[in-house]
Amino acid sequence: MPQRAGEQSCVLTLKGVLRSNSGHGASRESSGVRWDDLGEAIPAFLTLVTMPLSLSIADGLAVGFISHALLQALGGRAHKVSWLGYLFALLFLLRLVLS
């Protein structure tokens, strides 16, 4: 019996989470994050959590770009984000607000 799309996406999300916890997949990429720097750790955490919860990579990246630009600007480190980072954050914010 074929699965519905929602059931299939839940199964794939669970499979990805289990795989990342077993030492494969996303855990290798997240080991490069400086978790002691909150300006970098919070956007990385929000990106990692938003992707499986929203079932959308684009939404996860949007939250990551927006939170990174916002936290750097509020933390007095606005110069560490390039103009392209702010542009992507603005475009992602518009996408989330208008959709």
Secondary structure, 3 states (H helix, E strand, C coil): CCCCHHHHHHHHHHHHHHHHHCCCCHHHHHCCCCCCCHHHHHHHHHHHHHHHHHCCHHHHHHHHHHHHHHHHHHCCCHHHCCHHHHHHHHHHHHHHHHC
